[in-house]
Amino acid sequence: MTTLEIFITAVALSIDASVCSVIYGKKQTSSESRLSHALSMAFTFGFFQFLMPMIGFKCGESIIGLIDEYDHWLAFILLACVSFNMLKESIQGESQEARHINFFILLSLGIATSIDALAVGFSLGLTSNPRILYSSLVIGLVCFTVSFVSFMAGQQLSKFRKLDRVLNLLGAITLFLIGVNILHEHGVF
């Protein structure tokens, strides 16, 4: 993957974390508490978005020899599944309400929003991408930044209800096109 593709993937993977950050950022709190919550949430999301692609990569890399003939199809299918899930979320537009942020909720949100990154890492492992550490760092840092900004802007962004739908739709299209590009790079078309 090129640096631009990694960056675009990172932005697409950050959408779920961004939406959660906006939802929790809607709450009225003191400036000190707000900054603390924003940093906690951004660090958690960024950390899991960094970690999950590496775990997925190792899993994908470990079975590459067994599925070498059709690895590109598996990578495409995984990215397409993630893409269709994001598309479904953009169409359904599920209303989400913020609860009090505690360690368990933060941990749960960090894992839940990074499952897509695990699948992307697995796909990268199937393509033998030697830049997994770089890719994971970019994904984690982009997610940290997007989550922090989203949390801090939550009160203003929450006024635009359709924003999360549009972002999920753009993320879905982006990940699907990356999957199509993997097929193209393997000479499928």
C-alpha positions in Angstrom: 0.0 0.0 0.0 1.2 3.5 -0.8 1.3 6.1 1.9 -1.7 7.8 0.5 -3.7 4.5 0.6 -2.6 3.9 4.2 -3.7 7.4 5.1 -7.1 7.0 3.4 -7.5 3.6 5.1 -6.7 5.2 8.4 -9.3 7.9 8.0 -11.9 5.3 6.9 -11.1 3.1 9.9 -11.3 6.2 12.3 -15.0 6.9 11.4 -16.5 4.6 14.1 -14.2 6.0 16.7 -15.0 9.6 15.5 -18.7 9.0 15.8 -18.3 7.6 19.3 -16.2 10.6 20.2 -18.8 13.0 18.9 -21.5 11.2 20.9 -19.5 11.4 24.2 -18.3 14.9 23.3 -21.9 16.2 23.3 -22.0 16.1 27.1 -21.5 19.4 28.9 -18.5 19.1 31.2 -15.9 21.4 32.7 -12.9 22.3 30.5 -10.4 20.2 32.5 -12.7 17.2 32.6 -13.5 17.6 28.9 -9.8 17.6 27.9 -9.1 14.6 30.2 -12.0 12.6 28.6 -11.0 13.6 25.1 -7.4 12.5 25.7 -8.5 9.2 27.3 -10.9 8.4 24.5 -8.4 9.4 21.8 -5.6 7.4 23.3 -7.8 4.3 23.7 -9.1 4.5 20.2 -5.7 5.3 18.7 -4.0 2.4 20.7 -6.5 -0.2 19.5 -6.4 1.1 16.0 -2.6 0.7 16.1 -2.6 -2.7 17.8 -5.4 -4.5 15.8 -3.8 -4.3 12.3 -0.6 -5.8 13.7 -2.5 -8.7 15.3 -4.5 -9.2 12.1 -1.3 -9.0 10.0 0.4 -11.7 12.1 -2.7 -14.0 11.7 -2.9 -13.4 8.0 0.9 -13.8 7.5 0.9 -17.1 9.4 -1.6 -18.7 6.9 -0.4 -17.1 3.7 1.4 -20.2 2.5 -1.8 -22.3 2.9 -4.0 -19.9 0.9 -1.4 -18.3 -1.5 -3.5 -19.0 -4.6 -6.6 -17.1 -3.4 -5.3 -14.8 -0.7 -6.3 -11.7 -2.7 -9.9 -12.9 -2.9 -9.9 -13.5 0.9 -8.5 -10.0 1.4 -11.1 -8.6 -0.9 -14.0 -10.5 0.8 -12.9 -9.3 4.3 -12.6 -5.6 3.1 -16.0 -5.9 1.3 -17.6 -7.3 4.5 -16.3 -4.4 6.6 -17.4 -2.1 3.8 -20.9 -3.5 3.6 -21.2 -3.3 7.4 -20.2 0.4 7.3 -22.7 0.9 4.4 -25.4 -0.8 6.5 -24.7 1.6 9.4 -24.8 4.6 7.1 -28.2 3.5 5.8 -29.8 2.5 9.1 -28.4 5.6 10.9 -28.7 4.1 14.3 -29.2 6.6 17.0 -26.6 6.4 19.7 -26.7 7.9 23.1 -23.7 8.6 25.3 -23.3 7.0 28.7 -20.9 7.9 31.5 -17.3 7.1 30.4 -15.7 4.5 32.7 -12.8 2.2 32.1 -15.0 -0.8 31.0 -17.0 1.3 28.5 -13.8 2.9 27.1 -12.1 -0.5 26.7 -15.2 -2.0 25.1 -15.5 0.9 22.7 -11.8 0.7 21.8 -12.1 -2.9 20.9 -15.4 -2.6 19.2 -14.3 0.3 17.0 -11.1 -1.5 16.0 -12.4 -4.8 14.7 -12.4 -3.3 11.2 -8.7 -2.6 11.7 -8.1 -6.2 12.6 -9.7 -7.3 9.4 -7.6 -4.8 7.4 -4.5 -6.0 9.1 -5.4 -9.6 8.3 -5.8 -8.5 4.6 -2.4 -6.8 4.7 -0.9 -10.0 6.1 -2.3 -11.9 3.1 -0.6 -9.5 0.8 2.8 -9.7 2.6 2.9 -6.0 3.2 6.3 -5.3 4.8 5.2 -1.9 6.1 2.8 -3.1 8.8 4.5 -1.2 11.6 4.4 2.0 9.5 0.8 1.3 8.5 -0.3 0.6 12.1 1.4 3.7 13.4 -0.3 5.9 10.7 -3.7 4.3 11.5 -3.2 4.7 15.2 -2.1 8.3 15.0 -4.8 9.3 12.6 -7.4 7.7 14.8 -6.0 9.4 17.9 -6.2 12.8 16.1 -9.6 12.3 14.6 -11.0 11.0 17.9 -9.6 13.9 19.9 -10.8 16.5 17.4 -14.2 14.8 17.2 -14.6 14.7 21.0 -13.7 18.4 21.4 -16.0 19.4 18.6 -18.8 17.0 19.7 -21.2 19.7 20.9 -21.1 21.5 17.6 -21.0 18.4 15.4 -23.9 16.7 17.1 -26.2 19.3 15.5 -25.5 17.6 12.1 -27.3 14.3 12.5 -26.6 13.0 9.0 -22.8 13.6 9.3 -22.1 10.1 10.7 -24.1 8.5 7.9 -22.1 10.4 5.2 -18.8 9.5 6.9 -19.8 5.8 7.2 -20.8 5.8 3.5 -17.4 7.4 2.5 -15.5 4.9 4.6 -17.5 2.0 3.1 -16.7 3.1 -0.4 -13.0 3.7 0.4 -12.5 0.2 1.9 -14.3 -1.5 -0.9 -12.2 0.3 -3.5 -9.0 -0.7 -1.7 -10.3 -4.3 -1.9 -11.0 -3.9 -5.6 -7.4 -2.5 -6.0 -6.0 -5.6 -4.3 -7.8 -7.8 -6.9 -6.5 -5.5 -9.7 -2.9 -5.8 -8.4 -3.2 -9.6 -8.5 -4.3 -9.4 -12.2 -7.9 -10.4 -11.7 -9.0 -7.6 -14.0 
